Each structure stands twice: as structure tokens, then as C-alpha cells.
């Protein structure tokens, strides 16, 4: 299985860095491979979620394309909003 990032997703690393939110490529990949929660309600898109820090989660939006995964975007979110 090949995992690739869209141009937007690659640019997102720098955007978050400017806001002092550091997310590594490995953190995003690990969230897709071993999520704590997965949301399939927006099929064909999948949202994988994992803990980012004490107050936030990392949400990764991706799409399966045959045997590959295309990471579309990722973003931090408040735990209080996404964990119920």
C-alpha cells in the first residue's frame, strides 16, 4: 500500500508551523495507520483521529484509491469538540 500526500496536505505542515502547531509527517502517517477513532460518515472520505496533546486531537482526512491512500488534509481539533 502506498500513502501519498496531496499538495494541499504537504503545504499544511508549514501553515500549522506558522501557528506554532508542530505536526510531523510520521504523526500523520501513524494516525492513518493506527487511528484511535475513524469516522466513515463522509464516505468516500475517511477521517482518522488520534491524540495530539492534552487538549487537542489530530484529524486526518484521506481517501482510499484502489490499494493506495491519498491524504487530502489534516488539522488539529479540540478534544472537547471531537471526543464525546
mmCIF file as gemmi writes it, N, C-alpha and C atoms, coordinates in Angstrom:
data_model
loop_
_atom_site.group_PDB
_atom_site.id
_atom_site.type_symbol
_atom_site.label_atom_id
_atom_site.label_alt_id
_atom_site.label_comp_id
_atom_site.label_asym_id
_atom_site.label_entity_id
_atom_site.label_seq_id
_atom_site.pdbx_PDB_ins_code
_atom_site.Cartn_x
_atom_site.Cartn_y
_atom_site.Cartn_z
_atom_site.occupancy
_atom_site.B_iso_or_equiv
_atom_site.pdbx_formal_charge
_atom_site.auth_seq_id
_atom_site.auth_asym_id
_atom_site.pdbx_PDB_model_num
ATOM 1 N N . UNK Axp A 1 ? 0.848 -1.181 0 1 0 ? 1 A 1
ATOM 2 C CA . UNK Axp A 1 ? 0 0 0 1 0 ? 1 A 1
ATOM 3 C C . UNK Axp A 1 ? 0.892 1.243 0 1 0 ? 1 A 1
ATOM 4 N N . UNK Axp A 2 ? 0.571 2.149 -0.873 1 0 ? 2 A 1
ATOM 5 C CA . UNK Axp A 2 ? 1.312 3.404 -0.977 1 0 ? 2 A 1
ATOM 6 C C . UNK Axp A 2 ? 0.46 4.524 -0.372 1 0 ? 2 A 1
ATOM 7 N N . UNK Axp A 3 ? 1.084 5.362 0.439 1 0 ? 3 A 1
ATOM 8 C CA . UNK Axp A 3 ? 0.392 6.513 1.021 1 0 ? 3 A 1
ATOM 9 C C . UNK Axp A 3 ? 1.034 7.764 0.456 1 0 ? 3 A 1
ATOM 10 N N . UNK Axp A 4 ? 0.2 8.629 -0.137 1 0 ? 4 A 1
ATOM 11 C CA . UNK Axp A 4 ? 0.744 9.865 -0.697 1 0 ? 4 A 1
ATOM 12 C C . UNK Axp A 4 ? -0.048 11.061 -0.182 1 0 ? 4 A 1
ATOM 13 N N . UNK Axp A 5 ? 0.603 12.203 -0.206 1 0 ? 5 A 1
ATOM 14 C CA . UNK Axp A 5 ? 0.016 13.453 0.27 1 0 ? 5 A 1
ATOM 15 C C . UNK Axp A 5 ? -0.35 14.329 -0.924 1 0 ? 5 A 1
ATOM 16 N N . UNK Axp A 6 ? -1.503 14.993 -0.855 1 0 ? 6 A 1
ATOM 17 C CA . UNK Axp A 6 ? -1.834 15.989 -1.872 1 0 ? 6 A 1
ATOM 18 C C . UNK Axp A 6 ? -0.957 17.218 -1.642 1 0 ? 6 A 1
ATOM 19 N N . UNK Axp A 7 ? -0.922 18.092 -2.617 1 0 ? 7 A 1
ATOM 20 C CA . UNK Axp A 7 ? -0.16 19.338 -2.485 1 0 ? 7 A 1
ATOM 21 C C . UNK Axp A 7 ? -0.671 20.134 -1.278 1 0 ? 7 A 1
ATOM 22 N N . UNK Axp A 8 ? -1.985 20.185 -1.136 1 0 ? 8 A 1
ATOM 23 C CA . UNK Axp A 8 ? -2.586 20.909 -0.011 1 0 ? 8 A 1
ATOM 24 C C . UNK Axp A 8 ? -2.106 20.333 1.324 1 0 ? 8 A 1
ATOM 25 N N . UNK Axp A 9 ? -2.098 19.009 1.436 1 0 ? 9 A 1
ATOM 26 C CA . UNK Axp A 9 ? -1.672 18.374 2.684 1 0 ? 9 A 1
ATOM 27 C C . UNK Axp A 9 ? -0.208 18.685 2.985 1 0 ? 9 A 1
ATOM 28 N N . UNK Axp A 10 ? 0.631 18.672 1.971 1 0 ? 10 A 1
ATOM 29 C CA . UNK Axp A 10 ? 2.05 18.994 2.179 1 0 ? 10 A 1
ATOM 30 C C . UNK Axp A 10 ? 2.227 20.437 2.643 1 0 ? 10 A 1
ATOM 31 N N . UNK Axp A 11 ? 1.425 21.345 2.09 1 0 ? 11 A 1
ATOM 32 C CA . UNK Axp A 11 ? 1.503 22.754 2.489 1 0 ? 11 A 1
ATOM 33 C C . UNK Axp A 11 ? 0.994 22.965 3.914 1 0 ? 11 A 1
ATOM 34 N N . UNK Axp A 12 ? 0.136 22.079 4.369 1 0 ? 12 A 1
ATOM 35 C CA . UNK Axp A 12 ? -0.47 22.205 5.696 1 0 ? 12 A 1
ATOM 36 C C . UNK Axp A 12 ? 0.572 22.133 6.818 1 0 ? 12 A 1
ATOM 37 N N . UNK Axp A 13 ? 1.665 21.392 6.606 1 0 ? 13 A 1
ATOM 38 C CA . UNK Axp A 13 ? 2.719 21.321 7.621 1 0 ? 13 A 1
ATOM 39 C C . UNK Axp A 13 ? 3.24 22.72 7.942 1 0 ? 13 A 1
ATOM 40 N N . UNK Axp A 14 ? 3.501 23.509 6.91 1 0 ? 14 A 1
ATOM 41 C CA . UNK Axp A 14 ? 4.039 24.86 7.098 1 0 ? 14 A 1
ATOM 42 C C . UNK Axp A 14 ? 2.989 25.8 7.696 1 0 ? 14 A 1
ATOM 43 N N . UNK Axp A 15 ? 1.753 25.675 7.257 1 0 ? 15 A 1
ATOM 44 C CA . UNK Axp A 15 ? 0.675 26.524 7.789 1 0 ? 15 A 1
ATOM 45 C C . UNK Axp A 15 ? 0.542 26.311 9.296 1 0 ? 15 A 1
ATOM 46 N N . UNK Axp A 16 ? 0.521 25.058 9.718 1 0 ? 16 A 1
ATOM 47 C CA . UNK Axp A 16 ? 0.398 24.775 11.151 1 0 ? 16 A 1
ATOM 48 C C . UNK Axp A 16 ? 1.636 25.23 11.914 1 0 ? 16 A 1
ATOM 49 N N . UNK Axp A 17 ? 2.799 25.08 11.296 1 0 ? 17 A 1
ATOM 50 C CA . UNK Axp A 17 ? 4.042 25.52 11.933 1 0 ? 17 A 1
ATOM 51 C C . UNK Axp A 17 ? 4.003 27.021 12.213 1 0 ? 17 A 1
ATOM 52 N N . UNK Axp A 18 ? 3.438 27.8 11.29 1 0 ? 18 A 1
ATOM 53 C CA . UNK Axp A 18 ? 3.318 29.245 11.484 1 0 ? 18 A 1
ATOM 54 C C . UNK Axp A 18 ? 2.424 29.581 12.674 1 0 ? 18 A 1
ATOM 55 N N . UNK Axp A 19 ? 1.527 28.654 13.012 1 0 ? 19 A 1
ATOM 56 C CA . UNK Axp A 19 ? 0.638 28.84 14.161 1 0 ? 19 A 1
ATOM 57 C C . UNK Axp A 19 ? 1.176 28.137 15.409 1 0 ? 19 A 1
ATOM 58 N N . UNK Axp A 20 ? 2.451 27.748 15.328 1 0 ? 20 A 1
ATOM 59 C CA . UNK Axp A 20 ? 3.144 27.08 16.437 1 0 ? 20 A 1
ATOM 60 C C . UNK Axp A 20 ? 2.528 25.734 16.806 1 0 ? 20 A 1
ATOM 61 N N . UNK Axp A 21 ? 1.989 25.056 15.809 1 0 ? 21 A 1
ATOM 62 C CA . UNK Axp A 21 ? 1.491 23.696 15.996 1 0 ? 21 A 1
ATOM 63 C C . UNK Axp A 21 ? 2.369 22.796 15.14 1 0 ? 21 A 1
ATOM 64 N N . UNK Axp A 22 ? 3.202 22.013 15.802 1 0 ? 22 A 1
ATOM 65 C CA . UNK Axp A 22 ? 4.151 21.17 15.082 1 0 ? 22 A 1
ATOM 66 C C . UNK Axp A 22 ? 3.59 19.759 14.925 1 0 ? 22 A 1
ATOM 67 N N . UNK Axp A 23 ? 3.398 19.362 13.688 1 0 ? 23 A 1
ATOM 68 C CA . UNK Axp A 23 ? 2.909 18.03 13.357 1 0 ? 23 A 1
ATOM 69 C C . UNK Axp A 23 ? 3.897 17.428 12.367 1 0 ? 23 A 1
ATOM 70 N N . UNK Axp A 24 ? 4.388 16.25 12.674 1 0 ? 24 A 1
ATOM 71 C CA . UNK Axp A 24 ? 5.351 15.608 11.78 1 0 ? 24 A 1
ATOM 72 C C . UNK Axp A 24 ? 4.634 14.732 10.755 1 0 ? 24 A 1
ATOM 73 N N . UNK Axp A 25 ? 5.342 14.458 9.693 1 0 ? 25 A 1
ATOM 74 C CA . UNK Axp A 25 ? 4.824 13.558 8.658 1 0 ? 25 A 1
ATOM 75 C C . UNK Axp A 25 ? 4.522 12.183 9.271 1 0 ? 25 A 1
ATOM 76 N N . UNK Axp A 26 ? 5.419 11.717 10.144 1 0 ? 26 A 1
ATOM 77 C CA . UNK Axp A 26 ? 5.203 10.42 10.789 1 0 ? 26 A 1
ATOM 78 C C . UNK Axp A 26 ? 3.959 10.417 11.666 1 0 ? 26 A 1
ATOM 79 N N . UNK Axp A 27 ? 3.672 11.532 12.329 1 0 ? 27 A 1
ATOM 80 C CA . UNK Axp A 27 ? 2.474 11.635 13.172 1 0 ? 27 A 1
ATOM 81 C C . UNK Axp A 27 ? 1.218 11.473 12.322 1 0 ? 27 A 1
ATOM 82 N N . UNK Axp A 28 ? 1.22 12.105 11.146 1 0 ? 28 A 1
ATOM 83 C CA . UNK Axp A 28 ? 0.079 11.995 10.231 1 0 ? 28 A 1
ATOM 84 C C . UNK Axp A 28 ? -0.047 10.554 9.727 1 0 ? 28 A 1
ATOM 85 N N . UNK Axp A 29 ? 1.06 9.967 9.304 1 0 ? 29 A 1
ATOM 86 C CA . UNK Axp A 29 ? 1.04 8.588 8.803 1 0 ? 29 A 1
ATOM 87 C C . UNK Axp A 29 ? 0.575 7.612 9.882 1 0 ? 29 A 1
ATOM 88 N N . UNK Axp A 30 ? 1.07 7.773 11.102 1 0 ? 30 A 1
ATOM 89 C CA . UNK Axp A 30 ? 0.655 6.887 12.194 1 0 ? 30 A 1
ATOM 90 C C . UNK Axp A 30 ? -0.827 7.03 12.511 1 0 ? 30 A 1
ATOM 91 N N . UNK Axp A 31 ? -1.358 8.226 12.358 1 0 ? 31 A 1
ATOM 92 C CA . UNK Axp A 31 ? -2.787 8.439 12.591 1 0 ? 31 A 1
ATOM 93 C C . UNK Axp A 31 ? -3.615 7.677 11.564 1 0 ? 31 A 1
ATOM 94 N N . UNK Axp A 32 ? -3.156 7.647 10.328 1 0 ? 32 A 1
ATOM 95 C CA . UNK Axp A 32 ? -3.87 6.904 9.279 1 0 ? 32 A 1
ATOM 96 C C . UNK Axp A 32 ? -3.738 5.397 9.504 1 0 ? 32 A 1
ATOM 97 N N . UNK Axp A 33 ? -2.544 4.951 9.853 1 0 ? 33 A 1
ATOM 98 C CA . UNK Axp A 33 ? -2.284 3.516 10.001 1 0 ? 33 A 1
ATOM 99 C C . UNK Axp A 33 ? -2.918 2.939 11.267 1 0 ? 33 A 1
ATOM 100 N N . UNK Axp A 34 ? -2.854 3.684 12.373 1 0 ? 34 A 1
ATOM 101 C CA . UNK Axp A 34 ? -3.366 3.181 13.654 1 0 ? 34 A 1
ATOM 102 C C . UNK Axp A 34 ? -4.16 4.268 14.374 1 0 ? 34 A 1
ATOM 103 N N . UNK Axp A 35 ? -5.324 4.636 13.844 1 0 ? 35 A 1
ATOM 104 C CA . UNK Axp A 35 ? -6.118 5.704 14.466 1 0 ? 35 A 1
ATOM 105 C C . UNK Axp A 35 ? -6.758 5.26 15.781 1 0 ? 35 A 1
ATOM 106 N N . UNK Axp A 36 ? -7.007 6.222 16.643 1 0 ? 36 A 1
ATOM 107 C CA . UNK Axp A 36 ? -7.757 5.952 17.871 1 0 ? 36 A 1
ATOM 108 C C . UNK Axp A 36 ? -9.255 5.933 17.566 1 0 ? 36 A 1
ATOM 109 N N . UNK Axp A 37 ? -9.636 6.638 16.52 1 0 ? 37 A 1
ATOM 110 C CA . UNK Axp A 37 ? -11.04 6.722 16.098 1 0 ? 37 A 1
ATOM 111 C C . UNK Axp A 37 ? -11.07 6.938 14.591 1 0 ? 37 A 1
ATOM 112 N N . UNK Axp A 38 ? -12.049 6.341 13.935 1 0 ? 38 A 1
ATOM 113 C CA . UNK Axp A 38 ? -12.207 6.516 12.494 1 0 ? 38 A 1
ATOM 114 C C . UNK Axp A 38 ? -13.657 6.868 12.194 1 0 ? 38 A 1
ATOM 115 N N . UNK Axp A 39 ? -13.85 7.903 11.395 1 0 ? 39 A 1
ATOM 116 C CA . UNK Axp A 39 ? -15.18 8.383 11.019 1 0 ? 39 A 1
ATOM 117 C C . UNK Axp A 39 ? -15.388 8.121 9.529 1 0 ? 39 A 1
ATOM 118 N N . UNK Axp A 40 ? -16.411 7.323 9.206 1 0 ? 40 A 1
ATOM 119 C CA . UNK Axp A 40 ? -16.71 6.98 7.813 1 0 ? 40 A 1
ATOM 120 C C . UNK Axp A 40 ? -17.971 7.69 7.31 1 0 ? 40 A 1
ATOM 121 N N . UNK Axp A 41 ? -18.489 8.63 8.063 1 0 ? 41 A 1
ATOM 122 C CA . UNK Axp A 41 ? -19.759 9.272 7.703 1 0 ? 41 A 1
ATOM 123 C C . UNK Axp A 41 ? -19.686 10.125 6.447 1 0 ? 41 A 1
ATOM 124 N N . UNK Axp A 42 ? -18.494 10.491 6.006 1 0 ? 42 A 1
ATOM 125 C CA . UNK Axp A 42 ? -18.359 11.339 4.813 1 0 ? 42 A 1
ATOM 126 C C . UNK Axp A 42 ? -17.789 10.548 3.64 1 0 ? 42 A 1
ATOM 127 N N . UNK Axp A 43 ? -18.173 9.284 3.565 1 0 ? 43 A 1
ATOM 128 C CA . UNK Axp A 43 ? -17.668 8.401 2.503 1 0 ? 43 A 1
ATOM 129 C C . UNK Axp A 43 ? -17.829 9.079 1.147 1 0 ? 43 A 1
ATOM 130 N N . UNK Axp A 44 ? -16.854 8.956 0.273 1 0 ? 44 A 1
ATOM 131 C CA . UNK Axp A 44 ? -15.716 8.037 0.305 1 0 ? 44 A 1
ATOM 132 C C . UNK Axp A 44 ? -14.532 8.554 1.117 1 0 ? 44 A 1
ATOM 133 N N . UNK Axp A 45 ? -14.684 9.717 1.748 1 0 ? 45 A 1
ATOM 134 C CA . UNK Axp A 45 ? -13.601 10.228 2.589 1 0 ? 45 A 1
ATOM 135 C C . UNK Axp A 45 ? -13.638 9.545 3.953 1 0 ? 45 A 1
ATOM 136 N N . UNK Axp A 46 ? -12.473 9.359 4.527 1 0 ? 46 A 1
ATOM 137 C CA . UNK Axp A 46 ? -12.34 8.784 5.863 1 0 ? 46 A 1
ATOM 138 C C . UNK Axp A 46 ? -11.6 9.809 6.718 1 0 ? 46 A 1
ATOM 139 N N . UNK Axp A 47 ? -12.035 9.967 7.964 1 0 ? 47 A 1
ATOM 140 C CA . UNK Axp A 47 ? -11.334 10.849 8.895 1 0 ? 47 A 1
ATOM 141 C C . UNK Axp A 47 ? -10.77 9.985 10.014 1 0 ? 47 A 1
ATOM 142 N N . UNK Axp A 48 ? -9.444 9.948 10.09 1 0 ? 48 A 1
ATOM 143 C CA . UNK Axp A 48 ? -8.754 9.215 11.152 1 0 ? 48 A 1
ATOM 144 C C . UNK Axp A 48 ? -8.363 10.219 12.23 1 0 ? 48 A 1
ATOM 145 N N . UNK Axp A 49 ? -8.461 9.798 13.477 1 0 ? 49 A 1
ATOM 146 C CA . UNK Axp A 49 ? -8.193 10.72 14.579 1 0 ? 49 A 1
ATOM 147 C C . UNK Axp A 49 ? -7.285 10.08 15.615 1 0 ? 49 A 1
ATOM 148 N N . UNK Axp A 50 ? -6.364 10.885 16.149 1 0 ? 50 A 1
ATOM 149 C CA . UNK Axp A 50 ? -5.504 10.447 17.254 1 0 ? 50 A 1
ATOM 150 C C . UNK Axp A 50 ? -5.223 11.644 18.158 1 0 ? 50 A 1
ATOM 151 N N . UNK Axp A 51 ? -4.748 11.369 19.348 1 0 ? 51 A 1
ATOM 152 C CA . UNK Axp A 51 ? -4.439 12.421 20.315 1 0 ? 51 A 1
ATOM 153 C C . UNK Axp A 51 ? -3.21 13.199 19.864 1 0 ? 51 A 1
ATOM 154 N N . UNK Axp A 52 ? -3.318 14.521 19.883 1 0 ? 52 A 1
ATOM 155 C CA . UNK Axp A 52 ? -2.193 15.388 19.526 1 0 ? 52 A 1
ATOM 156 C C . UNK Axp A 52 ? -1.494 15.887 20.792 1 0 ? 52 A 1
ATOM 157 N N . UNK Axp A 53 ? -2.277 16.365 21.747 1 0 ? 53 A 1
ATOM 158 C CA . UNK Axp A 53 ? -1.747 16.776 23.048 1 0 ? 53 A 1
ATOM 159 C C . UNK Axp A 53 ? -2.888 16.707 24.059 1 0 ? 53 A 1
ATOM 160 N N . UNK Axp A 54 ? -2.694 17.275 25.218 1 0 ? 54 A 1
ATOM 161 C CA . UNK Axp A 54 ? -3.686 17.141 26.29 1 0 ? 54 A 1
ATOM 162 C C . UNK Axp A 54 ? -5.056 17.726 25.926 1 0 ? 54 A 1
ATOM 163 N N . UNK Axp A 55 ? -5.076 18.752 25.076 1 0 ? 55 A 1
ATOM 164 C CA . UNK Axp A 55 ? -6.337 19.41 24.732 1 0 ? 55 A 1
ATOM 165 C C . UNK Axp A 55 ? -6.794 19.205 23.293 1 0 ? 55 A 1
ATOM 166 N N . UNK Axp A 56 ? -5.93 18.631 22.456 1 0 ? 56 A 1
ATOM 167 C CA . UNK Axp A 56 ? -6.259 18.563 21.029 1 0 ? 56 A 1
ATOM 168 C C . UNK Axp A 56 ? -6.082 17.166 20.444 1 0 ? 56 A 1
ATOM 169 N N . UNK Axp A 57 ? -6.82 16.939 19.371 1 0 ? 57 A 1
ATOM 170 C CA . UNK Axp A 57 ? -6.677 15.727 18.572 1 0 ? 57 A 1
ATOM 171 C C . UNK Axp A 57 ? -6.181 16.124 17.188 1 0 ? 57 A 1
ATOM 172 N N . UNK Axp A 58 ? -5.587 15.177 16.501 1 0 ? 58 A 1
ATOM 173 C CA . UNK Axp A 58 ? -5.193 15.371 15.113 1 0 ? 58 A 1
ATOM 174 C C . UNK Axp A 58 ? -6.182 14.603 14.259 1 0 ? 58 A 1
ATOM 175 N N . UNK Axp A 59 ? -6.782 15.29 13.291 1 0 ? 59 A 1
ATOM 176 C CA . UNK Axp A 59 ? -7.735 14.658 12.373 1 0 ? 59 A 1
ATOM 177 C C . UNK Axp A 59 ? -7.134 14.67 10.975 1 0 ? 59 A 1
ATOM 178 N N . UNK Axp A 60 ? -7.116 13.507 10.348 1 0 ? 60 A 1
ATOM 179 C CA . UNK Axp A 60 ? -6.523 13.343 9.024 1 0 ? 60 A 1
ATOM 180 C C . UNK Axp A 60 ? -7.613 12.873 8.072 1 0 ? 60 A 1
ATOM 181 N N . UNK Axp A 61 ? -7.84 13.651 7.026 1 0 ? 61 A 1
ATOM 182 C CA . UNK Axp A 61 ? -8.843 13.312 6.018 1 0 ? 61 A 1
ATOM 183 C C . UNK Axp A 61 ? -8.121 12.642 4.859 1 0 ? 61 A 1
ATOM 184 N N . UNK Axp A 62 ? -8.577 11.434 4.518 1 0 ? 62 A 1
ATOM 185 C CA . UNK Axp A 62 ? -7.949 10.724 3.414 1 0 ? 62 A 1
ATOM 186 C C . UNK Axp A 62 ? -8.985 9.957 2.605 1 0 ? 62 A 1
ATOM 187 N N . UNK Axp A 63 ? -8.52 9.468 1.463 1 0 ? 63 A 1
ATOM 188 C CA . UNK Axp A 63 ? -9.389 8.719 0.563 1 0 ? 63 A 1
ATOM 189 C C . UNK Axp A 63 ? -8.626 7.495 0.076 1 0 ? 63 A 1
ATOM 190 N N . UNK Axp A 64 ? -9.294 6.345 0.103 1 0 ? 64 A 1
ATOM 191 C CA . UNK Axp A 64 ? -8.686 5.125 -0.431 1 0 ? 64 A 1
ATOM 192 C C . UNK Axp A 64 ? -8.922 5.103 -1.934 1 0 ? 64 A 1
ATOM 193 N N . UNK Axp A 65 ? -7.857 4.863 -2.672 1 0 ? 65 A 1
ATOM 194 C CA . UNK Axp A 65 ? -7.937 4.763 -4.127 1 0 ? 65 A 1
ATOM 195 C C . UNK Axp A 65 ? -7.292 3.452 -4.532 1 0 ? 65 A 1
ATOM 196 N N . UNK Axp A 66 ? -8.115 2.442 -4.794 1 0 ? 66 A 1
ATOM 197 C CA . UNK Axp A 66 ? -7.667 1.076 -5.066 1 0 ? 66 A 1
ATOM 198 C C . UNK Axp A 66 ? -6.84 0.596 -3.879 1 0 ? 66 A 1
ATOM 199 N N . UNK Axp A 67 ? -5.553 0.34 -4.062 1 0 ? 67 A 1
ATOM 200 C CA . UNK Axp A 67 ? -4.721 -0.143 -2.958 1 0 ? 67 A 1
ATOM 201 C C . UNK Axp A 67 ? -3.929 0.972 -2.285 1 0 ? 67 A 1
ATOM 202 N N . UNK Axp A 68 ? -4.136 2.204 -2.708 1 0 ? 68 A 1
ATOM 203 C CA . UNK Axp A 68 ? -3.381 3.336 -2.182 1 0 ? 68 A 1
ATOM 204 C C . UNK Axp A 68 ? -4.255 4.229 -1.306 1 0 ? 68 A 1
ATOM 205 N N . UNK Axp A 69 ? -3.591 5.088 -0.535 1 0 ? 69 A 1
ATOM 206 C CA . UNK Axp A 69 ? -4.278 6.069 0.303 1 0 ? 69 A 1
ATOM 207 C C . UNK Axp A 69 ? -3.769 7.451 -0.074 1 0 ? 69 A 1
ATOM 208 N N . UNK Axp A 70 ? -4.706 8.372 -0.308 1 0 ? 70 A 1
ATOM 209 C CA . UNK Axp A 70 ? -4.351 9.756 -0.615 1 0 ? 70 A 1
ATOM 210 C C . UNK Axp A 70 ? -4.768 10.626 0.563 1 0 ? 70 A 1
ATOM 211 N N . UNK Axp A 71 ? -3.782 11.236 1.231 1 0 ? 71 A 1
ATOM 212 C CA . UNK Axp A 71 ? -4.063 12.133 2.352 1 0 ? 71 A 1
ATOM 213 C C . UNK Axp A 71 ? -4.41 13.496 1.779 1 0 ? 71 A 1
ATOM 214 N N . UNK Axp A 72 ? -5.622 13.942 2.053 1 0 ? 72 A 1
ATOM 215 C CA . UNK Axp A 72 ? -6.138 15.181 1.482 1 0 ? 72 A 1
ATOM 216 C C . UNK Axp A 72 ? -5.781 16.383 2.351 1 0 ? 72 A 1
ATOM 217 N N . UNK Axp A 73 ? -5.994 16.255 3.642 1 0 ? 73 A 1
ATOM 218 C CA . UNK Axp A 73 ? -5.668 17.337 4.576 1 0 ? 73 A 1
ATOM 219 C C . UNK Axp A 73 ? -5.603 16.772 5.985 1 0 ? 73 A 1
ATOM 220 N N . UNK Axp A 74 ? -5.16 17.574 6.91 1 0 ? 74 A 1
ATOM 221 C CA . UNK Axp A 74 ? -5.175 17.219 8.327 1 0 ? 74 A 1
ATOM 222 C C . UNK Axp A 74 ? -5.256 18.514 9.116 1 0 ? 74 A 1
ATOM 223 N N . UNK Axp A 75 ? -5.79 18.399 10.325 1 0 ? 75 A 1
ATOM 224 C CA . UNK Axp A 75 ? -5.972 19.603 11.134 1 0 ? 75 A 1
ATOM 225 C C . UNK Axp A 75 ? -6.107 19.228 12.607 1 0 ? 75 A 1
ATOM 226 N N . UNK Axp A 76 ? -5.711 20.132 13.485 1 0 ? 76 A 1
ATOM 227 C CA . UNK Axp A 76 ? -5.923 19.899 14.911 1 0 ? 76 A 1
ATOM 228 C C . UNK Axp A 76 ? -7.347 20.303 15.277 1 0 ? 76 A 1
ATOM 229 N N . UNK Axp A 77 ? -7.883 19.643 16.274 1 0 ? 77 A 1
ATOM 230 C CA . UNK Axp A 77 ? -9.211 19.994 16.768 1 0 ? 77 A 1
ATOM 231 C C . UNK Axp A 77 ? -9.244 19.853 18.277 1 0 ? 77 A 1
ATOM 232 N N . UNK Axp A 78 ? -10.165 20.539 18.901 1 0 ? 78 A 1
ATOM 233 C CA . UNK Axp A 78 ? -10.303 20.439 20.355 1 0 ? 78 A 1
ATOM 234 C C . UNK Axp A 78 ? -10.89 19.078 20.725 1 0 ? 78 A 1
ATOM 235 N N . UNK Axp A 79 ? -10.301 18.46 21.737 1 0 ? 79 A 1
ATOM 236 C CA . UNK Axp A 79 ? -10.824 17.178 22.212 1 0 ? 79 A 1
ATOM 237 C C . UNK Axp A 79 ? -12.282 17.315 22.624 1 0 ? 79 A 1
ATOM 238 N N . UNK Axp A 80 ? -12.602 18.438 23.249 1 0 ? 80 A 1
ATOM 239 C CA . UNK Axp A 80 ? -13.972 18.644 23.725 1 0 ? 80 A 1
ATOM 240 C C . UNK Axp A 80 ? -14.98 18.644 22.58 1 0 ? 80 A 1
ATOM 241 N N . UNK Axp A 81 ? -14.543 18.985 21.381 1 0 ? 81 A 1
ATOM 242 C CA . UNK Axp A 81 ? -15.443 19.017 20.234 1 0 ? 81 A 1
ATOM 243 C C . UNK Axp A 81 ? -15.57 17.651 19.566 1 0 ? 81 A 1
ATOM 244 N N . UNK Axp A 82 ? -14.487 16.891 19.521 1 0 ? 82 A 1
ATOM 245 C CA . UNK Axp A 82 ? -14.486 15.652 18.754 1 0 ? 82 A 1
ATOM 246 C C . UNK Axp A 82 ? -14.548 14.387 19.586 1 0 ? 82 A 1
ATOM 247 N N . UNK Axp A 83 ? -14.292 14.459 20.874 1 0 ? 83 A 1
ATOM 248 C CA . UNK Axp A 83 ? -14.386 13.28 21.727 1 0 ? 83 A 1
ATOM 249 C C . UNK Axp A 83 ? -15.579 13.436 22.649 1 0 ? 83 A 1
ATOM 250 N N . UNK Axp A 84 ? -16.481 12.514 22.528 1 0 ? 84 A 1
ATOM 251 C CA . UNK Axp A 84 ? -17.695 12.586 23.336 1 0 ? 84 A 1
ATOM 252 C C . UNK Axp A 84 ? -17.866 11.347 24.172 1 0 ? 84 A 1
